[in-house]
Amino acid sequence: MSQKALSAAPEHVSAALPPSSRPTPWETAWSAWRSPRLFALVLLALAIVFGAFYRFHRLARWDMNGDEGIAWAAVIKPTLRQVSAAFWQFENGGKLPLFDIVLHEWVRIFGDSLFAMRAMSAALGTLAIVLLFIAVRETGRSLGGDAAIEAGEVGGAFAALMYALNLTIVVSDRTAREFPLLTVVELAQITFFVRAHRGHAWTDYLGIAVFTALMLPINYTASFLLAAEALWLGILLILRWAGSARAAEVAIFRPGFAVIGGIALLAPFLPGVFISSREAVQHNAVSWIQIQPPAWPYTVFRDVAGKLRLFELLEVLIVFGLFSQSRSGRLAWGFLAAWMLGPVLAVYLVTYLIQPMEFPRYVLIAFVGMFALAGLGAGSVRSAIVRIALAAAIIHLSTPSLHSWMKALRDGAWGEATALADRSAAGGQIAVCSSVNLNVVRFYLPPERRRDAVAMARNCGSAPVLILSGRGVISNDEIAAAETCYPRLIARLQLIEVRAR
């Protein structure tokens, strides 16, 4: 038989196979059912759909809060120079106006309505769902063996689902503040950081440097992620010195130098950040944060999970992941554990050595690490049926808290209070107590009346009307002074009072 005939034989034989020898639709479906990649992509798509819904649904239902008012007052300035100047005037310090600049450009395109400003955070929060999937998948590929690669891909989808449905994260992603942007940049930095352990592509080191230089100006709490990465690199060095063959295969110093390079890019700006941080502490900008009980590092994870049963499920998945990846994926599991614990331990040390900082919003990236670590455990499960059951359990335990939160009124009725005060003032000034909400009142006033909203003067001032908020938060002396200056109650609304002389 000629060579040409031999090469053609397989195709002829394949065509001659009886129909019974070809894969049936059932066999094709069963093969797809058991495909980890297909499962991961379907679960990721589900997480994106859920995440987008809970982040955008009735986004402007609740009125603006004081933190959003600060951001709005800066970003509506006509030029970037004025935005930067307003940032230094309004913000407490410890960061640079990168978020305000991004939101300023967003507002130029979409306007400064409450929905438009919050939509940027919601869009970034939805993007973070995808980036978390990528970060966990890359952790398995870069730091684990074959089993960890598969577990990382499926685990990334599970982590994305947990992130999409977590109440604390959803609330943050529905607020026009810097934390959704910070999370996106941190997840991008983490992805390049774990990829750099392979030690092959210079683009990974560049990505580390660039995103490190971007995340630190957004909020000083990004430094807690750097503490987690420093902890991880230290663990790798110890393992290498102890003779670990796997630790000897991964790059250690080059990722660390890339992080240092990113910090070096900010060198011209760091003195100003340190000075503003010191002034913020001196002016009691964070004095409201109290030292928590010694068990705070554990209870903060428990509380952010929402329901206790969901937290217990996450604990089981984390432990299961430890045992399942004890051979192929020890380093992958170890990095995710450092990602989860490092920021909280850093805050714990800062609290007892410098200044109380135990506040959940400051360690959001640690919660994301918890979802990543639990996701790796879920991805280590081999059974497709059990994986589906786990996804259903996560959805079942997460959504009731979200639905309950969506139905409740949590913030002050600032729009209604401002309209009532504007009518009662009859063209006069409107005093605001506490002053942290001054820009919220200005947001709800007509543009030509915004200058008439003023902070309540210590000597009562001349404003005929007062909008009072913060009972139980501001001091009793401040409340008493406001009631003395404005003894007549016009209306008591949600968390707010409108008072007159």
FENSULSUL-V943019 format. One record per pair of residues at least 24 apart in sequence whose C-alpha atoms are under 10 Angstrom apart, sorted by the first residue. I is the first residue (numbers start at 1). J is the second residue. Records with the same first field share a line. If there is no record, write none. Layout:
I = J + J
This chain:
33 = 384 + 385
34 = 382 + 383 + 384 + 385
35 = 384
36 = 150 + 151 + 153 + 154 + 379 + 382 + 383 + 384 + 387
37 = 150 + 153 + 154 + 157
38 = 154
39 = 153 + 154 + 157 + 384 + 387 + 388
40 = 133 + 150 + 151 + 152 + 153 + 154 + 155 + 156 + 157 + 158 + 379
41 = 133 + 153 + 154 + 156 + 157
42 = 157
43 = 154 + 156 + 157 + 158 + 159 + 160 + 161 + 388 + 391
44 = 129 + 130 + 133 + 154 + 156 + 157 + 158 + 159 + 160 + 161 + 164
45 = 129 + 130 + 157 + 160 + 161
46 = 157 + 160 + 161 + 164 + 391
47 = 126 + 129 + 130 + 157 + 158 + 159 + 160 + 161 + 162 + 163 + 164 + 165 + 395
48 = 125 + 126 + 127 + 128 + 129 + 130 + 157 + 160 + 161 + 163 + 164 + 165
49 = 126 + 161 + 164
50 = 126 + 161 + 164 + 165 + 395 + 399
51 = 122 + 123 + 125 + 126 + 127 + 128 + 129 + 160 + 161 + 162 + 163 + 164 + 165 + 166 + 170 + 173
52 = 122 + 123 + 125 + 126 + 127 + 129 + 164 + 165 + 170
53 = 122 + 126 + 164
54 = 122 + 126 + 164 + 165 + 166 + 167 + 170 + 171 + 173 + 174 + 399 + 402 + 403 + 406
55 = 118 + 119 + 121 + 122 + 123 + 124 + 125 + 126 + 164 + 165 + 169 + 170 + 171 + 172 + 173 + 174 + 175
56 = 115 + 118 + 119 + 121 + 122 + 123 + 126 + 170 + 173 + 174
57 = 122 + 174 + 406
58 = 115 + 174 + 406
59 = 114 + 115 + 116 + 117 + 118 + 119 + 122 + 174 + 175 + 406
60 = 113 + 114 + 115 + 116 + 117 + 118 + 119 + 174 + 175
61 = 114 + 115 + 406 + 407 + 409 + 411
62 = 114 + 406 + 408 + 409 + 410 + 411 + 412 + 413 + 414 + 415
63 = 114 + 409 + 410 + 411 + 412 + 413 + 414 + 415 + 416 + 440 + 444
64 = 114 + 115 + 118 + 175 + 176 + 411 + 412 + 413 + 414 + 415 + 437 + 439 + 440 + 441 + 443 + 444
65 = 175 + 176 + 411 + 412 + 413 + 414 + 436 + 437 + 439 + 440 + 441
66 = 411 + 412 + 434 + 435 + 436 + 437 + 438 + 439 + 440 + 441
67 = 91 + 175 + 176 + 177 + 436 + 437 + 439 + 440
68 = 114 + 117 + 118 + 175 + 176 + 177 + 178 + 437 + 439 + 440
69 = 176 + 177 + 436 + 437 + 438 + 439 + 440 + 441 + 442 + 443
70 = 100 + 176 + 177 + 436 + 437 + 438 + 439 + 440
71 = 97 + 99 + 100 + 103 + 104 + 117 + 176 + 177 + 178 + 439
72 = 100 + 103 + 104 + 107 + 112 + 113 + 114 + 117 + 176 + 177 + 439 + 440 + 442 + 443
73 = 100 + 438 + 439 + 440 + 442 + 443
74 = 100 + 101 + 103 + 104 + 439
75 = 99 + 100 + 101 + 102 + 103 + 104 + 105 + 106 + 107 + 108 + 112 + 117
76 = 100 + 103 + 104 + 105 + 107 + 108 + 111 + 112
77 = 104
78 = 104 + 108
79 = 104 + 105
80 = 104 + 105
88 = 276
90 = 436 + 439
91 = 276 + 280 + 285
92 = 276 + 277 + 278 + 279 + 280 + 281 + 283 + 284 + 285 + 286
93 = 219 + 220 + 272 + 273 + 274 + 275 + 276 + 277 + 278 + 279 + 280 + 281 + 285
94 = 216 + 217 + 218 + 219 + 220 + 221 + 270 + 272 + 273 + 274 + 275 + 276 + 277 + 278 + 279 + 280 + 281
95 = 215 + 216 + 217 + 218 + 219 + 220 + 221 + 222 + 269 + 270 + 272 + 273 + 274 + 276 + 277
96 = 214 + 216 + 217 + 218 + 219 + 220 + 269 + 270 + 272 + 273 + 276
97 = 178 + 217 + 218 + 219
98 = 178 + 181 + 214 + 215 + 216 + 217 + 218 + 219
99 = 176 + 177 + 178 + 179 + 180 + 181 + 182 + 215 + 217 + 218 + 219
100 = 177 + 178 + 218
102 = 178 + 181
103 = 176 + 177 + 178 + 181
112 = 443
113 = 443
114 = 175 + 176 + 443
115 = 174 + 175 + 176
116 = 176
117 = 174 + 175 + 176 + 177
118 = 173 + 174 + 175 + 176 + 177
119 = 173 + 174 + 175 + 176
120 = 173 + 174 + 175 + 176 + 177 + 180 + 181
121 = 170 + 172 + 173 + 174 + 175 + 176 + 177 + 178 + 179 + 180 + 181
122 = 170 + 171 + 172 + 173 + 174 + 175 + 176 + 180 + 181
123 = 173 + 174 + 180 + 181
124 = 173 + 174 + 179 + 180 + 181 + 182 + 183 + 184 + 185
125 = 163 + 164 + 169 + 170 + 172 + 173 + 174 + 179 + 180 + 181 + 183 + 184
126 = 160 + 163 + 164 + 170 + 173 + 180 + 184
127 = 180 + 181 + 183 + 184
128 = 160 + 163 + 164 + 173 + 180 + 181 + 182 + 183 + 184 + 185 + 186 + 187 + 188
129 = 156 + 157 + 159 + 160 + 161 + 162 + 163 + 164 + 184 + 187
130 = 156 + 157 + 159 + 160 + 161 + 164 + 184 + 187
131 = 156 + 160 + 183 + 184 + 185 + 186 + 187 + 188 + 190 + 191
132 = 156 + 157 + 158 + 159 + 160 + 161 + 163 + 183 + 184 + 186 + 187 + 188 + 190 + 191 + 368 + 369 + 371 + 372
133 = 157 + 158 + 159 + 160 + 161 + 163 + 187 + 191 + 372 + 375
134 = 160 + 187 + 188 + 190 + 191
135 = 159 + 187 + 188 + 189 + 190 + 191 + 192 + 193 + 194 + 195 + 372
136 = 160 + 187 + 190 + 191 + 194 + 332 + 336 + 369 + 371 + 372 + 373 + 375 + 376
137 = 191 + 332 + 372 + 376
138 = 190 + 191 + 192 + 193 + 194 + 195 + 332
139 = 190 + 191 + 192 + 193 + 194 + 195 + 197 + 329 + 331 + 332 + 333 + 335 + 336 + 372 + 376
140 = 194 + 195 + 328 + 329 + 330 + 331 + 332 + 333 + 335 + 336 + 376
141 = 194 + 195 + 198 + 329 + 332
142 = 191 + 193 + 194 + 195 + 196 + 197 + 198 + 199 + 250 + 329 + 331 + 332
143 = 194 + 195 + 197 + 198 + 246 + 247 + 249 + 250 + 328 + 329 + 330 + 331 + 332 + 333 + 334 + 335
144 = 246 + 325 + 327 + 328 + 329 + 330 + 331 + 332 + 333
145 = 246 + 325 + 327 + 328 + 329 + 330 + 331 + 332
146 = 328 + 329
147 = 324 + 325 + 327 + 328 + 329 + 379 + 380
148 = 321 + 324 + 325 + 326 + 327 + 328 + 329 + 330 + 331 + 332 + 333 + 376 + 379 + 380
149 = 328 + 329 + 332 + 379 + 380
150 = 376 + 379 + 380 + 382
151 = 321 + 324 + 325 + 329 + 375 + 376 + 377 + 378 + 379 + 380 + 381 + 382
152 = 329 + 332 + 333 + 372 + 373 + 375 + 376 + 377 + 378 + 379 + 380
153 = 375 + 376 + 379 + 380
154 = 375 + 376 + 377 + 378 + 379 + 380 + 381 + 387
155 = 321 + 371 + 372 + 373 + 374 + 375 + 376 + 377 + 378 + 379 + 380 + 381
156 = 371 + 372 + 373 + 374 + 375 + 376 + 378 + 379
157 = 372 + 375 + 376 + 378 + 379 + 391
158 = 371 + 372 + 373 + 374 + 375 + 376 + 377 + 378 + 379 + 387 + 390 + 391 + 394
159 = 368 + 369 + 370 + 371 + 372 + 373 + 374 + 375 + 376 + 377 + 378 + 379
160 = 368 + 371 + 372 + 375
161 = 371 + 375 + 391 + 394 + 395 + 398
162 = 305 + 314 + 368 + 370 + 371 + 372 + 374 + 375 + 391 + 394 + 395 + 398
163 = 367 + 368 + 369 + 370 + 371 + 372
164 = 395 + 398
165 = 394 + 395 + 397 + 398 + 399 + 401 + 402
166 = 304 + 305 + 306 + 367 + 368 + 371 + 394 + 395 + 397 + 398 + 399 + 401 + 402
167 = 304 + 305 + 306 + 398 + 399 + 400 + 401 + 402 + 403 + 405
168 = 303 + 304 + 305 + 306 + 360 + 361 + 364 + 367 + 402
169 = 304 + 361 + 364 + 365 + 367 + 368
170 = 402
171 = 402 + 405 + 406
172 = 361 + 364
178 = 218 + 219
179 = 218 + 219 + 221 + 222 + 361 + 362 + 364 + 365
180 = 364
181 = 215 + 218 + 219
182 = 214 + 215 + 216 + 217 + 218 + 219 + 221 + 222 + 364 + 365
183 = 215 + 218 + 222 + 364 + 365 + 368
184 = 211 + 215
185 = 210 + 211 + 212 + 213 + 214 + 215 + 216 + 218 + 222
186 = 211 + 212 + 214 + 215 + 216 + 222 + 225 + 226 + 365
187 = 211 + 215 + 365 + 368
188 = 212 + 215
189 = 213 + 214 + 215 + 225 + 259
190 = 225 + 226 + 229 + 339
192 = 255
193 = 229 + 254 + 255 + 256 + 258 + 259
194 = 229 + 250 + 251 + 255 + 332 + 335
195 = 251 + 255
196 = 250 + 251 + 252 + 254 + 255 + 256 + 258
197 = 247 + 249 + 250 + 251 + 252 + 253 + 254 + 255
198 = 249 + 250 + 251 + 252 + 255
199 = 249 + 250 + 251 + 252 + 253 + 254 + 255
200 = 251
202 = 254
204 = 255 + 258
205 = 254 + 255 + 256 + 257 + 258 + 259 + 261 + 262
206 = 255 + 258 + 259 + 261 + 262
207 = 258 + 259 + 262
208 = 255 + 256 + 257 + 258 + 259 + 260 + 261 + 262
209 = 255 + 256 + 257 + 258 + 259 + 260 + 261 + 262 + 263 + 264 + 265
210 = 258 + 259 + 261 + 262 + 263 + 265
211 = 259 + 262 + 263
212 = 258 + 259 + 260 + 261 + 262 + 263 + 264 + 265 + 266
213 = 259 + 260 + 261 + 262 + 263 + 264 + 265 + 266 + 267
214 = 262 + 263 + 265 + 266
215 = 262 + 263
216 = 262 + 263 + 266 + 270
217 = 266 + 269 + 270 + 273
219 = 362
220 = 273 + 274 + 277 + 362
221 = 343 + 347 + 357 + 361 + 362 + 363 + 364 + 365
222 = 343 + 362 + 363 + 364 + 365
223 = 343 + 346 + 347
224 = 339 + 342 + 343 + 344 + 345 + 346 + 347 + 362 + 363 + 365 + 366
225 = 338 + 339 + 340 + 341 + 342 + 343 + 344 + 346 + 363 + 364 + 365 + 366
226 = 256 + 259 + 260 + 339 + 342 + 343 + 346
227 = 338 + 339 + 342 + 343 + 344 + 345 + 346 + 347
228 = 335 + 336 + 337 + 338 + 339 + 340 + 341 + 342 + 343 + 344 + 345 + 346 + 366
229 = 255 + 256 + 259 + 335 + 338 + 339 + 342 + 343
230 = 256 + 259 + 338 + 342
231 = 335 + 338 + 339 + 341 + 342 + 343 + 346
232 = 331 + 334 + 335 + 336 + 337 + 338 + 339 + 342
233 = 335 + 338
235 = 331 + 334 + 335 + 338
236 = 331 + 334 + 335
246 = 328 + 329 + 330 + 331
247 = 331
250 = 331
281 = 355
286 = 355 + 356 + 357
287 = 355 + 356 + 357
288 = 356 + 357 + 473 + 474
289 = 351 + 355 + 356 + 357 + 358 + 359
290 = 351 + 355 + 356 + 357 + 358 + 359
291 = 348 + 351 + 352 + 355 + 356 + 357 + 358 + 359
292 = 348 + 351 + 356 + 357 + 358 + 359
293 = 358
294 = 348
296 = 344 + 348 + 358 + 359 + 360
297 = 341 + 343 + 344 + 345 + 347 + 348 + 358
298 = 341 + 344
300 = 344 + 358 + 359 + 360 + 363 + 367
301 = 340 + 341 + 344 + 360 + 363 + 366 + 367 + 370
303 = 360
304 = 360 + 364 + 367
305 = 367 + 370 + 371 + 397 + 398
306 = 397 + 398 + 400 + 401 + 402
307 = 397 + 398 + 400 + 401
308 = 397
309 = 393 + 394 + 397
310 = 393 + 394 + 395 + 396 + 397 + 398
311 = 374 + 397
313 = 374 + 378 + 390 + 393 + 394 + 397
314 = 370 + 371 + 373 + 374 + 375 + 377 + 378 + 394
315 = 370 + 373 + 374 + 377
316 = 374 + 377 + 378
317 = 371 + 373 + 374 + 375 + 376 + 377 + 378 + 379 + 380 + 381 + 390
318 = 370 + 371 + 372 + 373 + 374 + 375 + 376 + 377 + 378
319 = 373 + 374 + 377
320 = 374 + 376 + 377 + 378 + 380 + 381
321 = 373 + 374 + 375 + 376 + 377 + 378 + 379 + 380 + 381
322 = 373 + 374 + 376 + 377 + 380
323 = 377 + 380
324 = 376 + 377 + 379 + 380 + 381
325 = 376 + 377 + 380
329 = 376 + 380
332 = 373 + 376
333 = 372 + 373 + 374 + 376 + 377
334 = 373
335 = 369 + 373
336 = 366 + 368 + 369 + 370 + 371 + 372 + 373 + 374 + 376
337 = 366 + 369 + 370 + 372 + 373 + 374
338 = 366 + 369 + 370 + 373
339 = 365 + 366 + 367 + 368 + 369 + 370 + 372 + 373
340 = 364 + 365 + 366 + 367 + 368 + 369 + 370 + 371 + 372 + 373
341 = 365 + 366 + 367 + 369 + 370
342 = 366 + 369
343 = 367 + 369
409 = 494
410 = 494 + 495
411 = 494 + 495 + 496
412 = 469 + 470 + 493 + 494 + 495 + 496 + 497
413 = 492 + 493 + 494 + 495 + 496 + 497
414 = 440 + 441 + 443 + 444 + 467 + 469 + 493 + 494 + 495 + 496 + 497
415 = 440 + 441 + 443 + 444 + 445
416 = 444 + 493 + 494 + 496
417 = 441 + 444 + 466 + 467 + 468 + 491 + 492 + 493 + 494 + 496 + 497 + 498
418 = 442 + 443 + 444 + 445 + 453 + 466 + 467 + 498
419 = 444 + 445 + 446
420 = 465 + 467 + 490 + 491 + 498
421 = 445 + 464 + 465 + 466 + 467 + 490 + 491 + 497 + 498 + 499 + 500
422 = 446 + 449 + 452 + 453 + 465
423 = 465
424 = 464 + 465 + 466 + 490 + 498 + 499 + 500
425 = 452 + 463 + 464 + 465 + 466 + 500
426 = 464 + 465
427 = 452 + 464
428 = 452 + 453 + 462 + 463 + 464 + 465
429 = 453 + 454 + 461 + 462 + 463 + 464 + 465 + 466
430 = 454 + 455 + 456 + 462 + 463 + 464 + 465 + 466 + 467 + 498 + 500
431 = 455 + 456 + 457 + 460 + 461 + 462 + 463 + 464 + 465 + 466 + 467 + 468 + 482 + 498 + 499 + 500
432 = 456 + 457 + 463 + 465 + 466 + 467 + 468 + 469 + 482 + 498
433 = 457 + 466 + 467 + 468 + 469 + 470 + 474 + 478 + 479 + 482 + 497
434 = 467 + 468 + 469 + 470 + 471 + 473 + 474 + 478 + 479 + 482
435 = 468 + 469
436 = 469 + 470
437 = 467 + 468 + 469 + 470
438 = 467
441 = 467
456 = 481 + 482 + 485
457 = 482 + 485
458 = 482 + 485
459 = 485
460 = 484 + 485 + 486 + 501
461 = 485
462 = 501
463 = 500 + 501
464 = 499 + 500 + 501
465 = 489 + 490 + 498 + 499 + 500 + 501
466 = 490 + 497 + 498 + 499 + 500 + 501
467 = 491 + 496 + 497 + 498 + 499 + 500
468 = 492 + 495 + 496 + 497 + 498 + 499
469 = 493 + 494 + 495 + 496 + 497 + 498
470 = 495 + 496 + 497
471 = 495 + 496 + 497
